[in-house]
Amino acid sequence: MPVASRTRVIAATPERLWRIVGDPSHLARWWPKVERIEGVRRGAFTEVMRTKKGRAIRADFHIVEAERQQRFVWTQDVEGTPFERFLSLNEVAADLETEGDGTRVTLTVRQKLRGLSRVGGGFMLKRATRRQLDEALDALAGLV
């Protein structure tokens, strides 16, 4: 199962970062490729992304864990969607921990591939996911 993780210390308090990380409606501001967030309701939300060809793609998520100012975990609802062909799990975790005058932010993505994607796809997916996490951390640092 491909797992990618990136950590960075960001010059902000856990409280300040939590207002962004702990609220799915802010994902479009810092999560790569997310154009907007729709349908935010208690425990669930929908990401709207755009392909390189300009087609909108919707992905539904639900919140698995939310420990105020410490941990926020969300997972994609893949069953019954086009994502189901190649993914059986797509879970993202954001962990916040005070470090000096800043906050250590660790982003971790766990993905379980399905079907032919499992053959050799894990390495490429992990590399692409690491880049995505670096972009997310850059954007998050730029917001605070």
N, C-alpha and C positions, 0 to 999 in steps of 0.2 A: 504494500500500500504506500504510494508516494506521500511523503510528509515533507513540507517545506516550512522553514521558520527563519525569521529575521528579527533582530533586536537592535534597538537604538535608544540612546538616552536623549530625551527631548526636554528642552528648557521650559518646562511648565509643570504646574502642580497636577497631581492625579485628579483633583476636582475639576480643573479646567479641561483636561483631556477627556474626562468622563462625559462631560456635557456634549462632546462631539462623538466619541467612540460608543458611548452607551445609548445613543439615540439613532436608530436606523434612518430617520429622515435626513440625517447629515451625510449619509454614505456617498451621495453624488458629489459632495465637496472634496472627498479624500480617497475614495476607493476607485482605482483605475477602471476605465471603460464604462462606469455606471453613469448614464446620462441623467436619470432621475429615479426617484423612489415613489412608488404609488401604494395605496392601500395600507398605510401604516395603521395597524390596530394592535391591540394588546397581544403581544407574542408572535406577530407575523408581519410580513411586508413583501413587496414585489420590487425587484430591481428591473429597470428598463435599460438595456444596453443597445448599442448600434454596431452592426457588422461593418466591415470595411466597405461593403457595397451599399451601405446606408439603410439596410433593413433592420427594423426594431426587433429585439429579442427580449422576451420577458422571462424572468426566473423568480419563482416563489421561494421564500425562505421562512423559517420559523426560529424563534429565539429558544435556545436550549438552556442557556444559563446566563444570569445577569447578577453579578455580585458587585454591588455599587463601588465604584472607584477602584476595582481590582480586576474583574474578569467579565468579558462579554463574549458569548459563543452563539453563533448562528449557523444553521445548516439548511442546505437547499432541499426542497421537496422535488425529488427527481422522478418518483414513480408516476407513470402515466404522462410523461412529458418527452419531448425529443431528446433531452439530456440522458434519459434512461438507457439509450442505445450504447452509450460509452461510459457512463458513471453510475455507480450504485451509492456513492457517498461523496459529498462535497461539504466540508465543515470548516468554518473559520473561527479562530479564537484570538481575542485581543486581551493580553494580560498587562496590567499596569502595576508598577512597583516603585515606590519612592527611592530615589538614588541621589544623594547629595542635594543640590538645589533643583534637580529635575526629576523626571520620571522615566524609568526604564520601560519601554513599550516593546512587547514581544508579540509579533503576529505569526500565527501558525495556521497552515492550511493542511488538512488531511483529506485525501481523495482516494477513493477506491474505484479502480477502473473495471469496466465490464467488457466482455467479448474480446474482439481482436485488439482493442485498445490496450489490453494488458500486455500484449507481446511487443516489447520495446518501447511502448508509449510512456511508461513510467518515468524514464530518464528525461525525455523531452518535456514532459509535463512538469516535472519537478524544477527543471531549469527555468521554464517560462513562469512558473509560479513564484520562484525566488525573485525574478525581475519585477513581477507584479507587486510583491510585498515591499520591495525597495521603493517602488514608485508610491505606494500607499504611505510608507513612512515619511518620504520626502514631502508629500502633500500634507500630511498630518502636522509635520513640523512647521510647514509654511503657514498653517492656519492659526497657530498659537503664538 
